Amino acid sequence: MPDRRPAGPLPDDFAAELARLLAPGEADAAAEVIAQAARLDDRGLGEFLDRFAHRVLGSAAPITAAELSGLLPAVRPDPAGPG
C-alpha cells in the first residue's frame, strides 16, 4: 500500500457525502462498521479505506452495512504491531 498523507481535514460536509453513498436505512449499521474500522491499526484502516474506495469507484449502487462489514474480515493485523 502506498504511503499517502491526508490532504487536510475532512470537509465540513463529509458526513452528508458519506450518507449519500449508503443504502436507505443503513446509516446506523454502517456507522457501527466504520467504528470497528476506526479501531484498526494504521495498516488495517488503510486497507479498509482502500477497499472502500475501490467499491465506491467500481459501482454507483448504494452501499449496505453488510457490504462494509465484508471489507473488515479481509483486513489482517499488522505483524509488526500497531502503527
C-alpha atoms as one frame of an Amber mdcrd trajectory, in Angstrom:
protein
   0.000   0.000   0.000   1.493   3.405  -0.955   2.302   5.804   1.859  -0.278
   8.557   1.439  -0.685  11.546   3.694  -4.079  13.212   4.163  -4.537  16.373
   2.153  -6.071  18.115   5.144  -9.030  17.923   7.477 -12.237  16.248   6.412
 -14.590  18.543   4.510 -17.441  20.075   6.504 -19.979  18.062   4.505 -18.111
  14.734   4.824 -20.871  13.043   6.853 -23.517  14.115   4.341 -21.394  12.900
   1.434 -20.860   9.546   3.138 -24.582   9.222   3.895 -25.367   9.688   0.187
 -23.279   6.590  -0.593 -25.254   4.369   1.787 -28.383   2.403   1.032 -31.521
   3.824   2.668 -31.846   2.847   6.323 -28.206   1.699   6.565 -26.668   4.712
   8.334 -26.713   3.357  11.906 -25.429  -0.095  10.978 -22.797   1.407   8.671
 -21.668   3.708  11.490 -21.027   0.638  13.650 -18.877  -0.949  10.937 -16.970
   2.304  10.415 -16.365   2.493  14.184 -14.896  -1.030  14.037 -12.652   0.029
  11.156 -11.515   3.095  13.098 -10.204   0.795  15.844  -7.860  -0.986  13.421
  -4.163  -0.177  13.352  -2.981   2.240  10.666  -2.250  -0.520   8.170  -5.622
  -2.201   8.702  -7.532   1.055   8.480  -5.674   1.967   5.310  -6.568  -1.400
   3.799 -10.231  -0.975   4.756 -10.307   2.525   3.261  -8.616   1.335   0.061
 -11.194  -1.441  -0.303 -13.990   1.007   0.453 -12.690   3.462  -2.153 -12.378
   0.658  -4.727 -16.001  -0.301  -4.088 -17.227   3.301  -4.383 -15.351   3.806
  -7.637 -16.453   0.437  -9.002 -20.198   0.782  -8.569 -22.784   3.512  -8.227
 -25.086   1.190  -6.261 -25.780   2.245  -2.668 -23.528   0.547  -0.118 -25.004
  -1.613   2.617 -23.629  -2.115   6.109 -23.243  -5.826   5.342 -21.087  -4.944
   2.362 -18.940  -2.658   4.528 -18.671  -5.370   7.146 -17.475  -7.731   4.447
 -14.466  -5.491   3.934 -13.309  -5.948   7.532 -12.519  -9.709   7.608 -10.092
  -9.255   4.736  -8.018  -6.932   6.902  -5.249  -8.748   8.744  -3.431  -7.366
  11.791  -0.002  -5.883  11.118   2.562  -8.471  12.244   4.946  -5.594  13.069
   2.443  -4.222  15.578   0.249  -1.102  15.696   1.072   1.956  13.641
